[in-house]
Amino acid sequence: MSGDRVEAESEVVSGQVTIPERIRRELDIEDGDALRWALEADGTVHVEIDHRYGETFASFEGYDGDAETDATTDHDAWGVE
């Protein structure tokens, strides 16, 4: 991130807002990333970006059925390398 202030504006439509392209590019926000919002008592909003590179279903290779597995033990590990 550059150290310069980046300002941009967007409009709320049907309760949703688009993150301006300049901000997405500066923060390297991509499809599949998660945003965590925190509202402080003084009205300040903090947003934390959880970059989830490669964690979307688009990159999931699946299970081809050839390997013997124990679903109880292996369930959360399938597709993770």
C-alpha positions in Angstrom: 0.0 0.0 0.0 1.3 3.4 -0.9 1.4 5.7 2.2 -0.6 8.3 0.4 -4.2 8.9 1.4 -6.6 7.4 -1.1 -10.1 8.9 -1.2 -13.1 7.6 -3.1 -16.9 7.7 -2.8 -19.7 5.2 -3.5 -23.4 5.1 -3.0 -25.6 2.7 -1.1 -28.1 1.0 -3.3 -30.6 -1.5 -1.9 -28.5 -1.8 1.3 -25.4 -2.7 -0.6 -22.3 -0.7 -1.5 -19.6 -1.2 -4.1 -16.0 -0.7 -2.9 -14.5 1.8 -5.3 -12.0 0.3 -7.8 -9.1 2.5 -6.5 -9.6 1.2 -3.0 -9.9 -2.4 -4.1 -6.7 -2.1 -6.1 -4.8 -0.4 -3.4 -5.8 -3.0 -0.8 -5.6 -5.9 -3.2 -9.2 -6.9 -2.6 -10.3 -9.7 -4.9 -13.4 -11.9 -5.4 -13.7 -14.3 -2.5 -12.0 -12.1 0.1 -14.0 -11.4 3.3 -14.4 -8.1 5.0 -14.9 -7.9 8.8 -16.6 -4.8 10.1 -16.3 -3.3 13.5 -18.3 -0.2 14.7 -16.7 1.6 17.6 -18.8 3.6 20.2 -17.6 6.9 18.8 -19.0 5.9 15.3 -15.6 5.0 13.8 -15.8 2.0 11.4 -12.9 -0.4 11.0 -12.7 -2.9 8.2 -10.3 -5.8 8.2 -9.6 -7.7 5.0 -9.3 -11.5 5.0 -7.5 -12.3 1.8 -8.6 -15.8 0.8 -6.4 -16.5 -2.2 -7.3 -19.8 -3.7 -10.0 -20.6 -1.1 -13.0 -20.3 -3.3 -14.8 -23.2 -4.9 -13.6 -22.1 -8.3 -10.2 -23.6 -7.4 -11.6 -26.7 -5.7 -10.4 -29.9 -7.4 -12.9 -32.2 -5.6 -12.6 -35.8 -4.6 -12.3 -38.4 -7.4 -13.3 -41.4 -5.3 -10.0 -43.3 -5.8 -8.5 -42.9 -2.3 -9.8 -44.7 0.8 -10.9 -42.2 3.3 -12.3 -41.9 6.8 -14.9 -39.2 6.4 -15.0 -38.4 10.1 -11.3 -37.7 10.2 -10.7 -36.4 6.7 -13.8 -34.3 6.1 -12.2 -30.9 6.7 -9.0 -31.7 4.9 -10.4 -32.7 1.5 -9.3 -30.3 -1.2 -6.7 -28.7 1.1 -3.1 -29.1 0.2 
